[in-house]
Amino acid sequence: MFTTLGSISLLFASATLLQPSNAFPSFTDSTVAYLTNCRTSDTLVFYSEVSIYSDVTQSFGGQGPDIYADTSLGATTTWENNEVTWSYAGGDPNQADTFAEFINANAQDPAIPTFSQVGCAQYTQGFPGGALAHTWICYKDNPRQLYTTSDHECSTVYYCRIAPSGTCNLPGSGKSPQCRTYWMFADKLSCCCEVGGAVEGSLR
């Protein structure tokens, strides 16, 4: 399934598009995104959240994320074998930034070691006239409490880091996508996403 941003097709689109949160600073090699399940402190209602930290070291001491997007209360996300797109307020007031992720169906199999790659993701930052997409690799996490506030707490399930090579191969999935970081500006697309040898992201 694909969604369209301007004149390009983006990998890992979803029917789920959540409400924007606050804008995010520039990405670095230290940026990390956690796929978490959360619970309210008073009513013990569960929901899900993607919590993003610009500095991974800030995620080890209980500090809250720099930005987040969450589901409505009582609506937890099925992370495995489910393409989900989350939205954040970005640099372009006319389009939201999006974080789209896909986790393998067997990611929670005990035979899959902790910290193994189990998925891919893509964060697309929009700006007037174009967009920049960052490819991420997602890993199975060692479940732990990520942070708490006065009214809720969130625990990790998976985490994603920016792919050093700009690509993400997804083993163990029939999708087998390979996605590269690209620029799109003034209808000029520098690179693309490939699925089963077919190029997605060509000009339309």
N, C-alpha and C positions, 0 to 999 in steps of 0.2 A: 504494500500500500504506500502511496506517495502523496505528498502535499506540495503545493506550488508557492514559491516566494518570488515575486517578480516574474522573470521568464525562465526560472530554473526549477527542477524537481529535486526535492530533498528526501534523503533516505530516512526511514524509521518514522514516518508520519503516523498519526493516530486519530481516532475519532474523539479521543479525550484531549481537550484543550483547557487547561486550568487558568485561574485568574492570575494576572500579572502581580509580581511583588516589586520591590525596589530595584533600581538599576545597579549594575555590577561594574566594578573597575576592570582594567585590562587583565587578561589572563597571563599567567606565567607558568613555568614548569612546576611551581609549588601549589598550583590551584588543585583543589579536590572537590568532588561532588559525592555526597552520600545519599543512597536510597534508603530511607528510614521509615520505620513504623513508629507512630507516636500515640500518646495517651494523655487525655486531660487529667489533671490532678484531682479535681473535685467530683466530676461525674464518671470518671474512668471510661470515657468514650474513646474508641480508637479511630485513627485516621493515618494517612500516609503523607510523606513530605520528601522533597529533594532539597537537601541542605548543602549549600555551596560556600566553601571557604577559599579566600584568595591565598591564604598561607596554611598549608596542611598542618604545620606545627601548632596552630591555634585550635585544632580540632581534637587535641589529646588531653586537654585540661578542663573540659566541661564548658568551654566558651561557646556561645551561640554562633550560628552561621552569619556570613556577611549578607547573603540573600537566601531566600527560600521560596518555594511554591508548594502549596499543600492542597489536599482534597478537602471536601466538606466533612464535617464531623460524622462519624459513623460509616464513612466510605473509605475503606482501606483498599490499596492497590494490589492487584495480583501482579507481582513483578515478573514472574517466569512466563515465557512464551507469550508475552503481551507487549505490543508496541505502544508506548505512551509518550505523548508530547506535553511538556510543561511550559508555561509562559511566564516571562518576566518583563517588566518595563525596561526599555532599552534607550539607546541614543536617538532613535527616530520616533517621534510622537505618533507617526502614522502606522507603525508596525511594531509588534512585540518581539523581543528576543525569544527564542525557543530552545529548549533542551529536550531532545528526543532520544529515548533509550530503549534498547531491546536486550532482554536477558534470556539465555537459553532455558528451555523447558526443564532440563535435568540439573539445573544449577545447584539445587539443594540436595542432590543425591549424595549420601555419605561417602561415596567413592570419589567425589570431586573434592580435592583438597582445598582447604581454606587458602585464600590469596591467589587461587587460580583464575585465569581469565575465563569469564562466563558471558560476556556481552560486549556490545559496542554502543556508543552514543555520539550525538552531534549537537553542539551548541552553536546556534546561528545568531550572530549579532547583526541587526539591521542598522543601516544608516541611510540618510537621504541619497537616493539614487543607486543603492546597492546593498550588499551584505557580505559578511565574512563568516565562514563556517569553520569551526574547530572540531576535529575528530578526537574522540576519547576511547579509551579501552576500559572496560568495567570488570571488576574482580569480586569474587566471593569474599565477604568480610568475616572476621571473627565477631559474632554478635556481641555488642557492648553498648552501654548507655553513652550516647554521644553528648547530650547536654540536657539540662533541666532549667525550667524557669519557674516562676511562682504559680503558673497555671497549667503547665504541660511538661512532658518529658519525651525524648525521642531516642530510639535505639537503632543501630546500624543493621543493615541486611547486606548491602553491596556498596562498593565505592568505585568511582571512575576517575581516571587521570588522563590528562591530555596525551595523545599518542605522540611519542617522540618523532616518529617517521611521518606523521600526518596521515597514516593509514590504520585501519583496523580490520583484520581478518577474523571472522567469527567461526571458530571450530565447533563442530557438533551441532550445526544448525543447517536445515535445508535451505535457508536463505543465503548463507555463505557470502555476505556482502563484503566489499572492499571499498572503503570510502577515503577520499583524499581531501585535505584542507583546500579550499578554493576561495578565490575572490570573484565577486560578480559586481561589475560597475559599468554603467552605461551600456548594458546588454552585451558585455564582453565577459565570457566565462573562461577562467584560466584553467580550471580542472574540474573534476567530476566525481561521480560515484559510479562504481561498477557492480552489477549484480549478475552473476552467472555469465560473465563475459559481455553483457549488454551494458552500454553506457547510459547512465541516467544523468540528467543535468545538461543535456544539449539544449541549445537555444530553441525556443518554440515560436 
